[in-house]
Amino acid sequence: MRLICNQAVGGSSPSVGSRISTLLDANAQTELVAPCAMGATRLDGKACAADLEDRLKSRISECPVQPHLAVIIVGNDPASHVYVNNKVRSCGRLGIKSTHIELPANTEQDVVAQHILDLNQQDDLHGILIQSPLPKHMDEEMLTELIDPRKDVDGFHPVNLGRLVQGRSDGMVPCTPSGVMEMLSWANIDLTGKKAVVLGRSFNVGMPQALLMAAKGADATVTIVHSRTKDAQAECREADVLIAAVGRPEMVKPDWVKPGAIVVDVGINRIDDASRERGWRLAGDVHPDVAEIASFLSPVPGGVGPMTVAMLMANTVTSAELISKN
């Protein structure tokens, strides 16, 4: 079994890149699972998230107030309800108070907006999350902008995204990209000077991921690959670190990957599979055979997904700490 030490230090630092790697207490050591059967060492998001939660518990015990997260979900999308239930369970494990606001799909946008405004004014509430996707008649961007930036634990408010662009560490950082950074730090992977390729340019994953990897303290040299890139495969094959966040099942094949590269699979896609009793399976954006080429590979499921939820909890605790001081 391969042992990898993880060290992270408490407190903030001047840069966003270093902040992500310093969320937790010093001198923490964690064991990764054994290398994947085909070669690559597995970046185990479940183990990393559990490690992070253990350290969050000490922060919560020292926080002068009980952190409190509110989740708004509109409609009956089954996957969304699973995600929300996972978040509520995580709150319960950590001692974070949770409020679950469930609304029917035909709810008027003004009703959702009023809920957000009311939550903004609630002094004992520190995090507000709108579960995506929303019904088609709603403007998710506009509703996100109504959230108090201090309580925007998803990190999607323009104020928080703007601070990320500036390299500032005093805003909420989007959970999936920050979860990737925490997982790489946990595995003791140094990004300094490495060529990193982010496949995908969404506002909530791809673009903030690129910013975090290029920020001072992370110091990777970053390329963003997207649908208009002339030769996406060639760009990816040059990467020392490849982050796949494009939403296309198993798009990244072994011949897209440089031997020995570190590959993080952010994608989670449901695809038909007649060999499974339920008729489908979950697949990432990276083909499983990439494990034969990569040095590290995050699984789907069990990789980035658990880290996204864990970083949501971390943002909620951070918000409670900051709001209680003010």
C-alpha positions in Angstrom: 0.0 0.0 0.0 1.3 3.4 -0.9 1.5 6.0 1.9 1.2 9.7 1.1 1.5 12.3 3.7 -0.6 15.4 3.7 0.2 18.6 5.5 -2.0 21.6 5.8 -2.0 24.5 8.1 -4.8 26.5 9.7 -5.5 30.1 9.1 -5.6 32.4 6.0 -2.7 33.4 3.7 -2.4 36.4 1.3 -3.2 34.3 -1.8 -6.2 32.2 -2.8 -3.9 29.4 -4.0 -2.2 29.0 -0.7 -5.5 29.4 1.2 -6.9 26.3 -0.4 -3.9 24.3 0.8 -4.0 25.7 4.3 -7.6 25.1 5.4 -6.8 22.5 8.0 -4.5 21.9 11.0 -0.8 21.3 10.6 0.9 18.0 10.5 -2.1 15.9 9.4 -1.2 12.6 7.8 -3.5 10.6 5.7 -3.2 7.3 3.8 -4.4 7.0 0.3 -5.9 3.7 -0.9 -3.7 1.3 -2.8 -2.8 2.1 -6.4 -5.6 1.3 -8.9 -5.4 -2.2 -10.4 -4.2 -0.8 -13.7 -1.4 1.4 -12.2 -2.5 4.9 -11.3 -2.7 5.8 -7.6 -6.3 6.6 -6.7 -7.1 10.1 -5.5 -9.7 9.0 -2.9 -12.1 11.9 -2.4 -14.1 10.0 0.3 -11.0 9.6 2.4 -9.9 13.2 1.8 -13.3 14.5 2.7 -13.4 12.5 5.9 -10.0 13.9 6.8 -11.3 17.4 6.2 -14.5 16.9 8.2 -12.4 15.7 11.2 -10.6 19.0 11.2 -13.7 21.0 10.6 -15.2 19.6 13.8 -12.5 21.2 15.9 -13.1 24.6 14.1 -16.9 24.2 14.8 -16.3 23.4 18.4 -14.3 26.7 18.8 -16.7 28.8 16.7 -18.6 31.2 18.9 -21.8 30.4 17.0 -23.3 27.3 15.5 -22.8 27.4 11.7 -26.1 27.3 9.9 -26.7 26.4 6.2 -29.9 26.9 4.3 -30.6 25.1 1.0 -33.3 26.1 -1.4 -34.5 23.4 -3.8 -37.2 24.1 -6.4 -38.9 21.2 -8.3 -38.7 17.4 -8.3 -35.4 16.6 -10.0 -34.4 13.3 -8.4 -30.6 13.9 -8.6 -31.0 17.3 -7.0 -32.9 15.8 -4.1 -30.1 13.2 -3.6 -27.5 16.0 -3.6 -29.5 18.0 -1.1 -29.9 15.0 1.2 -26.2 14.4 1.1 -25.6 18.0 2.2 -28.1 17.7 5.0 -26.5 14.5 6.2 -23.0 16.2 6.1 -24.4 19.0 8.2 -25.7 16.5 10.7 -22.4 14.7 11.0 -20.5 17.9 11.7 -23.0 19.7 14.0 -23.9 22.3 11.4 -27.5 23.5 11.6 -29.4 23.0 8.3 -32.6 24.5 6.9 -34.2 22.8 3.9 -36.6 25.0 1.9 -38.4 22.8 -0.7 -40.6 24.5 -3.2 -42.7 23.1 -6.1 -41.5 23.5 -9.7 -44.3 26.0 -10.6 -43.1 28.4 -7.8 -42.9 32.0 -9.1 -39.3 33.4 -9.2 -40.4 36.3 -6.9 -41.2 33.8 -4.2 -37.7 32.3 -4.4 -36.2 35.8 -4.4 -38.1 36.7 -1.2 -36.8 33.6 0.5 -33.3 34.7 -0.3 -33.8 38.2 0.9 -35.3 36.9 4.2 -32.4 34.5 4.7 -29.9 37.4 4.1 -31.5 39.2 7.1 -31.4 36.2 9.4 -28.6 36.8 11.8 -28.1 33.2 12.8 -27.8 32.0 9.2 -24.4 31.8 7.6 -24.8 30.0 4.3 -27.3 30.1 1.5 -27.3 27.6 -1.4 -29.7 27.4 -4.4 -29.7 23.9 -5.7 -29.2 23.7 -9.4 -30.8 23.2 -11.8 -33.8 25.5 -11.3 -36.9 25.3 -13.4 -36.6 26.9 -16.9 -38.7 29.9 -16.0 -36.2 31.1 -13.4 -33.1 33.2 -13.8 -30.5 31.4 -11.7 -27.9 34.1 -12.3 -30.2 36.9 -11.0 -31.2 34.9 -8.0 -27.6 34.1 -7.1 -26.8 37.9 -7.2 -29.4 38.4 -4.5 -27.5 36.3 -2.0 -25.4 38.3 0.5 -21.8 37.6 -0.7 -20.7 36.7 2.8 -23.4 33.9 2.8 -22.7 32.7 -0.8 -21.2 29.4 0.2 -21.3 28.2 -3.4 -18.9 31.0 -4.3 -20.9 32.0 -7.4 -21.8 35.6 -6.6 -20.0 38.1 -8.9 -18.3 39.6 -5.8 -16.7 36.3 -4.8 -15.8 35.4 -8.3 -14.2 38.9 -8.7 -12.2 38.4 -5.6 -11.0 35.1 -7.0 -9.8 36.9 -10.2 -7.9 39.4 -8.0 -6.2 36.6 -6.1 -7.8 37.6 -2.8 -8.5 35.1 -0.1 -11.3 36.9 1.7 -14.2 35.6 -0.4 -16.1 32.3 -0.8 -14.4 30.0 -3.3 -16.5 27.7 -5.5 -16.7 24.3 -3.9 -15.7 21.9 -6.7 -12.6 23.8 -7.8 -11.5 24.3 -4.2 -12.2 20.7 -3.5 -9.9 19.7 -6.3 -7.1 21.9 -4.9 -7.6 20.5 -1.4 -7.4 16.9 -2.8 -4.2 17.6 -4.7 -2.7 19.2 -1.5 -3.9 16.2 0.6 -2.0 13.9 -1.8 1.1 16.1 -1.4 1.1 17.0 -5.1 3.2 20.1 -5.8 1.8 22.1 -8.7 4.7 24.6 -8.8 5.8 25.1 -12.4 3.7 22.2 -13.7 1.8 22.6 -17.0 -1.9 22.2 -16.1 -4.7 21.9 -18.5 -8.3 22.5 -17.5 -10.7 20.9 -20.0 -13.9 23.0 -19.8 -14.5 26.7 -19.2 -17.8 26.9 -17.1 -18.1 29.8 -14.7 -18.6 27.4 -11.7 -15.8 24.9 -12.4 -13.5 25.4 -15.3 -12.7 29.1 -15.1 -12.3 29.2 -11.3 -10.3 26.0 -11.4 -7.8 27.6 -13.8 -7.6 30.7 -11.6 -6.9 28.7 -8.5 -4.2 26.6 -10.2 -2.4 29.7 -11.5 -2.7 31.7 -8.3 0.3 32.5 -6.1 0.8 29.6 -3.8 -0.2 27.0 -6.4 1.9 28.4 -9.3 1.0 26.1 -12.1 1.1 27.3 -15.7 -2.4 26.9 -16.9 -4.1 26.3 -20.3 -7.9 26.3 -20.7 -9.1 23.9 -23.4 -12.7 24.4 -24.7 -15.0 23.6 -27.6 -13.2 26.0 -29.9 -9.6 24.8 -29.1 -7.9 23.8 -32.4 -6.4 20.5 -31.2 -7.8 19.6 -27.7 -6.2 16.2 -27.7 -2.7 17.6 -28.3 -3.1 20.3 -25.6 -4.2 17.7 -23.1 -1.4 15.4 -23.9 1.1 18.1 -22.9 -0.3 18.4 -19.4 1.5 17.4 -16.3 -1.9 17.9 -14.5 -5.2 17.4 -16.4 -8.5 18.5 -14.9 -11.5 17.2 -16.9 -14.7 19.2 -16.4 -16.5 19.1 -19.7 -19.5 17.0 -19.0 -18.9 14.5 -21.8 -18.8 10.8 -20.8 -15.3 9.2 -21.1 -14.2 11.8 -23.6 -10.6 11.7 -22.3 -9.1 8.5 -23.7 -5.6 7.2 -22.9 -4.1 8.7 -26.0 -5.1 12.2 -24.6 -2.9 11.7 -21.6 0.8 12.2 -21.1 2.4 9.2 -19.4 2.7 9.8 -15.7 0.2 12.7 -15.7 -2.0 13.6 -12.7 -5.6 13.4 -13.8 -8.6 14.7 -11.9 -12.0 13.7 -13.3 -14.7 16.3 -12.3 -17.4 14.9 -14.6 -20.3 12.8 -13.5 -22.5 11.5 -16.2 -25.3 8.9 -16.3 -25.0 6.6 -19.3 -27.0 3.6 -20.4 -25.5 0.2 -19.5 -27.5 -2.9 -20.3 -25.1 -5.0 -18.2 -26.3 -3.3 -15.0 -29.4 -4.3 -13.2 -30.7 -0.7 -13.2 -29.8 -0.2 -16.9 -27.3 2.6 -16.4 -24.1 3.5 -14.7 -22.2 6.6 -13.6 -19.2 7.7 -15.7 -16.7 10.5 -15.5 -15.3 12.6 -18.3 -12.2 10.3 -18.3 -12.1 6.8 -19.7 -11.2 4.2 -17.1 -8.3 2.9 -19.2 -6.5 6.2 -18.5 -5.5 4.5 -15.2 -2.9 2.6 -17.3 -1.2 5.9 -18.3 -1.7 8.3 -15.4 0.3 8.4 -12.1 -2.8 9.6 -10.2 -6.4 9.4 -11.1 -9.6 10.4 -9.2 -12.4 7.9 -9.4 -16.1 8.5 -10.4 -17.9 8.2 -8.2 -15.9 8.7 -5.0 -13.5 11.4 -6.2 -14.3 15.0 -6.6 -18.0 14.6 -5.6 -17.4 14.1 -1.9 -14.9 16.9 -1.9 -17.5 19.3 -3.3 -19.8 18.6 -0.4 -16.9 18.8 2.1 -15.8 22.2 0.8 -19.4 23.5 1.1 -19.2 22.6 4.8 -15.9 24.3 5.0 -17.3 27.5 3.4 -20.2 27.5 5.8 -17.9 27.2 8.8 -15.7 30.0 7.4 -18.7 32.2 6.9 -19.9 31.6 10.4 -16.4 32.5 11.8 -16.3 35.7 9.8 -19.8 36.9 10.4 -19.5 36.2 14.1 -16.4 38.4 14.3 -18.3 41.3 12.7 
